[in-house]
Amino acid sequence: MTNQTLKGGVLKMPFEKIKKLIKEQFGIETDKITMESNFVSDLNADSLDIVELIMAIEEEFDITIEDEDIEKITTVGDVVNYIKNKIQ
C-alpha cells in the first residue's frame, strides 16, 4: 500500500480509525503506526492483543472478521484493506 492511496482518501478514514484502536489497545503512538506495520514484529502484539484488536475493529466498523481471515491479517494495511472490502 502506498501513501498515494492514503493521500487520495480511499483508505484514510479506516486507517486513521485503526491507528486510534491500536493506540488504545497496544499503547503505541499513532505516528509510529504505518500501513506496513506488522502486528507481531513491529507492534509487539501477542495473540491475545490481536484477538482484542479484532473485536474492537468488528465493533467499530460493525463487521465480522471470519476466523480464517484473521490468520491472513498480519499488517495494518491488511486489516485496512479487509475493512475497505467489507464496507464497500
N, C-alpha and C positions, 0 to 999 in steps of 0.2 A: 504494500500500500504506500502511496506517495503522499507527500504533503500537498501536492496539487489537488488531489481528491479532497483532502480536508479543507483546503482553501476554497475549493469550489462549493463547499457546503453540503455535498451529498451525504457525507458521513459525520459532519461536525457535531450535530446535536447528540447522536448516540455516543460518540467518542467522549464528549465533554461529560455526559452523564456517567459513563463507565469510569472515567478518571475520578469523578467525585465518589462513586461507590467504592473504588479501590482505595482511595484515601481513607474513607470511613472504615472499611474492613481491615486494611493492612497497615494503616498509619503511615502511608508513603505520600510525600508531597506530590501534587499533580504535575509539577514541572519536571519531575523525574520519570513520568509515565509517557511512553510513546506507543505508537501502533505496533512497533516491533518488539515491545517488552514481553518477555516470556514470563509467565506467571511463576514458574518454579525457579529458574536460574537467575532472572533479573529482579523479580519482586519478592523472592524468598517465600513463596506461598507453599503451604503443605496441603495435603488432600482435604483436610477439614476447612482450611481457608477457602479453597476453591469451591467446595460444596456451599459454604455460606455465601460466597460471592454469587454463585449461580442462583441461589434462592433470592438474593437481593435483586439481581438482574431480572429474574422472572416476575417479581413483584413490581419493580419499577416500570417495566415495559409491557406488563400484562401479557406475557408469552410463556410457553412451556418449552424448555430445552430438553430434548429427549436424551436419555442416558447414553445411547450410542453416539450422540453428537458431542456430549461433554468430553469424551475421550479425544475427540479431534480438535478441540479448542485448547490451544496451548499458548497463544499470544493475545494481547489486547486487540490487535487487528482481526484475529479470528472471530472473537466474540462480537466486535462491532459489525463485521460483515454478516455474521449469523443473524444478528438483530435486524439489520437492514433488510435481509431477505425475508425474515418473518413478518415484518410490519409493512412490507410493500403491498 
